[in-house]
């Protein structure tokens, strides 16, 4: 199977190619917005090409060359505040480019896999299933909603996955997630304030990768909300539990409220997912945040990648 993977240097892109179940059978060509050292993707990708999303003609040529069976669009601007502040740039990366890839997939008969977001929901009517109304509260979520709606109009083969906030080992240069953001701070003994009034069921990036590979191999198409095994956890409780698994001092963490922090874009307060479809249709039971932290310790993608010390 030939696969094109955009955003190969991001968290979900990285876990997708690292969790490739058969590297002789599944040949992955990755792209990233900039050049990275060749050894970074050793063994996981056939090649990773620096092609910015603005270069549609470059992507068209690449698609002609590799003729992928599957296009996985894991690249995006994932910063809610950045998109709120720069809506035109966010519109291109999170709306126009995915629709370009969707159209190319339809034209070529490829399966198109798109990553949407829990930001399409308003946070007032959790838990959210694939059938829940979408009513985003910020520009990022609105663009994701618009993209979802357009992709669903396609007559081609598509999967819209909505991973809730994901965590795992990002590359050193990559965007951090709550675990890789706060774990080094706990190790350094820094004071941390985390909210107790925002609820999620975070998902380990390795589970997202496994689910995606299962979707592709089983012929699944349609929408799928992806979350972890917790029924709901606050950011405060989540990071304390993860820190305990890693064996670091969590007493530096104190409780806060969302209103204590200033942000460019409003955030929904409760976007817990109903993952009945994930469990029922795909038969997949995701890890809790404690189990996910343990998986990070064991997945072989850790410490030296993000410069951590103390043998963690």
Secondary structure, DSSP 8 states (H G I E B T S, - for coil): -EEEEESTTSHHHHHHHHT-S-TTT-EEEEEESS---GGGGTTT-SEEEE--TT-HHHHHHHHHHH--SEEEE------HHHHHH-HHHHHIIIIIHHHHHHHHHHHHT-EEEEE--GGGS-SSS-SB-TTS----SSHHHHHHHHHHHHHTT-SSEEEEEEE-SEES---TTS---HHHHHHHHHHTT--EEEESS-EE--EEHHHHHHHHHHHHHHT--EEEEE--SSS-EEHHHHHHHHHHHHT---TTEEEE-GGGS--SS---SB--B--HHHHHHS------HHHHHHHHHHSS--GGGTT--TT-
